[in-house]
Amino acid sequence: MPDSISCEVLQRWIRAFARLVADNEEYLTRLDASIGDADHGTNMNRGMTAVVAALDSAENVASPAALFKQVGMTLVSTVGGASGPLFGTLFLRMGTACGDVEVLDAGGFARALRAALEGVVARGKAETGDKTMYDALAPAVDALEAALDAGGSLAAAVRAAHAAGVSGRDATTAMLARKGRASYLGERSVGHQDPGATSVALLLQAAAGVIPARSDSSSGSASGQP
């Protein structure tokens, strides 16, 4: 049976991401204080806390599409600044790309992440080197697809995506910001890691921590911080 991801595993991914955001709230805010409004960590934690609360009380998250739609809509409605629309769009586009299935196979997961990237581009008009979340997300999606195309397992592909996302995050430090509030700083934006790219790396870290080689099975741990 090919690698697949149940809705239960996807929920564990979202909850793991929420824990990582909470654990790194102050760090994300410090990053944003250098080149933005100093509210990225606070906003993301508020949004992901609301997401978890919605999941706890939800009755209809039986499919990947329903889950991602709920996550996206919650982020759009609760997160201020640019983060809400961008991360909300990311999950909404994933939900649309999933279609009417109860379990995502590896190819479906890859298509959902590619759609998420396209949604971020459509919303934020970002390109490589702009010093945004795109610089972590784009190489991660490329790495995931390349690993799967090479015959790798879904777990290995997600780990490759995480590694590529971390490298992309780290690369933003040396970049000159060309989008968002950070772009107003000009050369002073150089030398600071982008907070949005950092949150994307946390999202990928959470995925790598909860998606085992056979994520359709009951084996594999999703508890605790990835």
N, C-alpha and C positions, 0 to 999 in steps of 0.2 A: 504493500500500500504506500503510495507516495506521501511525502510530508504534508501535513495539513494542520490548520489551526482552528480549534473550536472557539465558539463565542466565549466560553468560560476562560480559555487561555487569553483571549484578547482583553477580557475584563481584568484579568490579573496584570496584564501589561499596563493598562491605564492606571490601575491602582498603584502599581510599582512606580510609575512615572510621577504620580501625585506625591508619593513618599519622598522621592528624590528631590522634587521641587521644594517640598517643605523643609527637607534637610539642608538644602542649599539656598534658601530664600535670602538670607543675609548676603551670601556670596554673590548671587545674581544681582542684588540691589547695589552692592559695591561696584560691580562691573559697570552697571548702568549709570552710577553716579559720576563716573569718569567721562562718559560720552553721551549721556542721555538725561532723562528726567529723574533718575534714582528711584524708579518705581517698578522696574521689571520683575524683580523677585516678589515683591508684595502683590503685584497684579497677577502673576502666574500662580502664586500660592492661593490667592483668593479664588481664582478660576478653578483650579484643580480640586480645591476643597469642595466647591460647589458641585463639581463633576462627580466626586465620590458620593456626596450626599444624594445626588440625583440617582446614581446607580443603586444606592441602598434602598431607595423608595420606589424604584421603577418597577413596572409590571411588564413592560414590553422591550426587553433587550435580548430577545431570543435569536437574533441574527446579527451578523457583523454589520450589515447596513444600518439596522436600527441602533446598534450600539454607537457607531461612529457618528451618526446623525445627532444622537442625544448629546454626545460629548461636544461636538462642534457647536451646536446651538447653545449649550450651556456656557461655553467659553465666549462666544460672541456676545452673550447677554450679560456676562459678569466681569469680564476682563477689560480694563481700560486701555487707552493708548493704542499703539499699533498691534500689540501682542494678541488681543482678543480677535480682531478680524483675521489676522494671519494664521494663528494656530487654529482658530475656529474653522477657517476655510480649509486648512490642511485636513482636518478630520471629516468635514462635510464632503470634500471631494473623495476621500477614501470610501466613505459610505456609499456614495453614488457609484463608484467603480466596482464595489463588491457585488452589486446585483442581488438577485433573489436566491441566495444560497444560505445554508445554515452553517457550513464549514468552508473555510478558505483553504485552497491548496496553495502550494508554493508560488505558482504562477499568478494566482489571484492576489496573493499578498503583494507580490512585486508590482502588479498592475495598479493596485490600490496606492502604493507608495509613489509610483510614477505620477498618478493622477493628483496626489497630494502636492507633489513638487510643482506640477503644472498650475495648480490652483494658487500656490504661493506666488508664482511668477505673475499670474494674471492679476492678483491682488496688489502685489507690491512692486511689480515691474523691475525686480532685481535681476542682476546678472552676476556672473563669476567675477569676484574681486571687488564687489561693491561694499563688502564688510557687513553682511547681513546673515540671517539664518540660512539663506540660500547657499552660502559657502560651506556649510556643514551638511545640509540636506542633499544637495545635488551630487556630490561625490559618494555619499552613502547609498543613494538610489542606484547610481552607476555600478558601485561595487556589488550590491545585492544582485542586480541583474547579471553581471559578469560571472559571479560565483555560481549562480543557478545555471547559466548557459554552459558553464564548464562541467556541469554534472555534480556539483557539490550539493550537500544536504541543505535544507532550509536553515537549520541551526548554524551551520558553518557560514552560510550566506549572510545571516543576520549578524554574526560576529564580524564578518568582513565589512558589513555596512557600518557597524559601530566604530570599527577602527578607522575607516575612511572619514566618518563624521568627526571623530576626535581630531584627526589630522587637519580637516577643514576648519574646525573650530580654532585650533592652534594657529593656523595660517592667518586668521583674521587679525591677529595682534599687529602684524607688520603692515596691514593694509591701510590705505587712505580711504576713509568713509566717503561714499558717493550717494548714499541714500539716507533718509531719515534725519532726525535731529543731530546725529553724530556728524553728518556732512557739513553742518554749520561751523564745526571746529576746524575744518581744513586740516593742515598739517598736524595740529594738536591731537587729532584722532589717532594718529599713528602711535603704536606702542600700547594699545589697550585692546583686550580681547572683547569680541562682540558678545553681549549677553544673549541675544536671540540665538546665535549659533551655539552658545553654551547650553541653552535649554534644549535645542535639537539633539545635542550630544547626550543629554540626560535621557531624552525620549528613546534614543537608540540603545543606551545602556540598559534601560528598563526592558526593552525588547530582548536584548541578548541574555538577560537574566531569567526570563520566564519562558522562552521558546526553546524547548528541547528538540532533539533530533526527531522524535515522534510525538509532536505536541498534540496529536489527536488522542493520545493515551492518557491515562491517569498518572503516569510517572512524570518525574520532573518537578522541581520545586519552584514555586513562585512567591514564597513567603520571604519576608525580610527584605532588607535593602539590597538591590542587585550589586 
